[in-house]
């Protein structure tokens, strides 16, 4: 029965993705930027509902920039969860751009792509991030550089943090978690690391009832007088604290 339910949810999710792809192709050219942002958030929230994933938001999602969101990375679901909580422009690996339908949707949502193994490309992306921040946008990065198991944070790379310093924009730590609603424990079902395939992660997610995505926003930090490596380490401590119920805004 669990497998049948998961298969049905997989089909519904595929239909929802196809609907989002069609919206971007046909409606986005006629929408204003604020309308596009609202549409992305609506689509992401509906996707979570289709897959029966609850959303819990702690703190206030930022509505205006300039602001750099610094987020831990667990799953392919992370960008959807963040968009459902509040629209932001993401920096993502370039592979996503080539995914069927998903790539077009990510591009339509304003994603900035980076070749993770190219230092030159990282500098290019930092430049584009700085420009977006100067324009007053909200930009989000995964400074771990890859997904973790959701239990232990990986070191935060400082390269992308430089964009906030260059743009004189604050950075805001954000913690992502997935919780098993049946017992309140941390869930590793959506985890996507190592040799695991995307399909394996998707299937675990769909066969785990009562899954809840938790987004916890911390306090914005000024860039003034910051050195990027020290700031990256401090933001990592703040994200870890948010995961453990510390450093949450009042």
Order of alpha helices (4+ residues) and beta strands (2+ residues): alpha-alpha-beta-beta-alpha-beta-alpha-beta-alpha-beta-alpha-beta-alpha-beta-alpha
